[in-house]
């Protein structure tokens, strides 16, 4: 099976989630590619859509090679084997972490309305709720794991990790982290998420802003 685009993938994912949608209180997309998929799920379920922001931590000499992931609340998952293999120092790790934390703050300010007296953007309130965290694909699982852990740290009572396509080896990692995993397409070979889509354009930041601001994407449940 292949997906035509993220809209098609979102509809297939919503079907796969089925009865779980009835327990959920909110859908959280991972920017940028997870937001259009999550928007379809949210619309189908009549749920509000928000975001959780996570950044990959890339090896300085090869940024596309991730040695970990970082959540906006400071949650970090590191691949210690890869760090050792690449010979990364603590200074290397800290420098990448600080750079990506700054990018997370920038995106939070861009995508969310300020809340609170200090004017800072806030993570969504998920205490006591069942949350569905959506991305357009799960490869290593590190990014999704950080998002799930961040939601759990914020008090979510149930965390569902959902994606149209997932690598089989990533699922046990997420389940050990306490998440339930839903993916209609699980494969042993997931070198590139985009390979499972006919159309896999980059999602512009302005499109994420539009989806989050557009009332048509927001459900009526409280």
N, C-alpha and C positions, 0 to 999 in steps of 0.2 A: 504493500500500500504506500502511496505517496499523497502528499497534500498539494492542492492547487496553490494555496496561499495561506496566510495566517487566519483569515476569516473562515475558510473551510476547516482548518485545523481546530479552531475554537469551537465550531459546531460539533465536530466529531468528539472533541474532548468533553463538551457539555453532555453529550449522550452517554459517554463512558462514566461520567460522574454520577449520573442517574439520581438515585435516592439520597446520595450524600448531599446534594444541593439543598435538600429540605432541612438539614441540620445546620447548615452554614449561615453565618451572619454577615460575612464580608468576603470579597475576592480581592486578593492583593497581587497585582502584576509586577514582574521584575523588569524594570526599564532596561533597554527600550523594547526589545522584541517580545517580551512577555505581556506587555500592556494591551496590544490589539487582540491577542488571544484571550487574555483575561476579560477584556471588555465584552467579548461575545458571550463568555460564560456568565458574566454578571448580568448581562441583558437577558439571557435565556432564563436565568434563575430569579430575576427580580431583586438582585442584591446590589448593594453599593460597591463601587470600584475604588480602590486606592492603590498605593504602591509601597513596596519595600525596596530599598536601594541597597544593592550589593555590587562590589567591584572585585574583579579578579586581581590578584597580585602577580604581576608578570616578572620573569627573570630579567634583570636589567639589560643583558646582552641579547635577549630574545623575548621581547614583551608578550608575544602571543603564547609563550609557554608559561602556564600558570603554576606557581608554587604554593598557591593558597587563595583565599578569598576573604573579603572584609565587609562587614555589615555596617550600616550607618550608626548603629548603637555601639560600635566598637568590637562586636563579636568577630573573632578571627578563627579560621581553619587553615592549618598549615600542612603541607605535604613534606614531612621531615626527610623522607627518603630522597625526594627530588632536591631539596635544599642541600643535603649532603653531597649528592651527585654533582650538583652544579657549583659546589664550593662557595655558597653564599654565606657571607658574614652577618653577624647581628646588625652591623651598620647598614649593610645592603638591604636587609629585610625592613629595618626601621625607616629607611629613606623611601622605599617603595610604599610602605604603609602610610606614611605621612602625606605623600603625594596623592594617593588614592583617597585618603580621608578628606583631603581638601576638595577633591572632585565630587565626593559624595555630598559634602556640604553645599557645593555649588548647585548640584542637581536638586537637592532638597529645596533650596531657595527658589529654583526655577519652576519646579513642578508643584509645589505646595504653597498654599496661602499661609502667611505668618500667623502664628497662634501664640498667645501668651504675652505678658507685659514686655518681655525682652525682644519681641518681634521675630523670634526664631521659628522656623518651620518645625513641625512636630511629627513624629511617627504616628500612624493611626492607632487608636485605642482598641486593643483586642483582648483586654482582660476578661476572662470568663467566656470567651467566644470560641466558636468553631470557625477557623479561617481556612480558606483555600488559596494556596500560593501557586501562581501560574507563571511558567516560562514557556518559550516556544520550543524548548528541547532541553533534555538533561543529559549531558555528556559525562563528565567525571563525577558530578554530583556535589562538588565543593561549593559552588555558588548557591545552589538550592539548599544545601545543608546549613550554610550560614543564615540564609533567610528564615529557615524553619526554626533554628535555634534562637534567632532574634525574636520571633513571634512567641516562642515558648517563654523566653525571659520576660516578655511583656505580659505574661499571664494567660496566654491562650490556652483553653482547656483541651482543644483538639486541633491538630495541624495536619492538613492534607496537602501534600506536594503533588501538583498536577502538571502534566506536559503532554503534548501530542505525540512526542517520540522520546524514548529514554534508552540509555545504555543499560543492559542487564546488570552489569557489575556495579552500577551506581545505586540500584534499588536497595540492596542490603545495607549500604552505608547510610542511606536516609532512614531506613527502618530502625537501624540500631540507634539512630539519633532521636527516635521517638515519633517520627512522622509516618503517616499512611501515604502510600504512593499510588497514584492512578495515572496510567498511561495506556492509551489504546494500541500503541505500537512500541514494542520492546524488541531491541536488536542487540546482538552480540558485537556488532561493528558499527560504531557511531563516531567516526573520525570528524565529521562536520555535520552539524544540525541542518544546515542549508541543503545538504544533499538529499534530504527527504522532502523537500519542497520544490515545486515547479517554479514558483516565484518567491524569492526570499530577499526582497529589497531591505536596505537599512531603514529603520523607522526614524524619521526626523524628530528632533526634540519638540518642535511646534506641534507635531501630530500627537505626541504624548500629552502635551498641554491641552490640546483640544479635546481629547478623549476624557481627560480627568475633569475638564470644565463643563463639558456638554451634559446637560441634564438628562439626555436620552440614554446615557450609559448608567445612570444611577438608579438603583432599586429603591423600593419603598419600605423595605423592612428596617426596623430599628433594633 
